[in-house]
Amino acid sequence: MFNYDPYDLDTSKATPLTDNVKVNGTISSSVPVALYSINVTSGTKYHLWWDDSDTNWEHMDVRVRGYNSNGSMFFDTDTGNILDWDNYYSFTAASTDTVYIMVYPLDRYETGTFVIVYNTTGNQPIMSVSLNAPSSVKSGNIKNNIMYNKK
């Protein structure tokens, strides 16, 4: 994880994600992060997948963070110990609200494309790499009424 945070959370720049609709994202030198919003419903489980590498090397390596509506982070794949499966994250919303999903490069100065999608069914989307949802899930609690589940 970074000793300092080079990325600002500006929720006014968030693009809404729609259930089961894949979004092609781009990170450039002028836009160093991609930010998305998901309107969540209390008690609903959300499954988030991203495709950040493939056999054709078309996509850049990215990391993904989740933020509550008050700006507190509830997961960050850059920590190395939150997720041990790189392209999947699920959480159950404990309240009806908006969460923000930030996608940022593995290397701070890397640019390129990626694909991101979420759904509430848990059905794995077809992506350009073989993404397999974890078979076992551990649960944990997160501050600000968000519960998350991880592999």
Buried (B, 14 or more C-beta within 10 A) or exposed (E): EEEEEEBEBEEEBBEEBEEEEBBEBEBEEEEBBBBBBBEBEEEEBBBBBBBBBBEEEEBBEBBBBBBBBEEEBBBBBBEEEBBEEBBBBBBBBBEEBBBBBBBBBEEEEBBBBBBBBBBBEEEBBEBEEEBEBBEEEEEEEBEBEBBBBBB
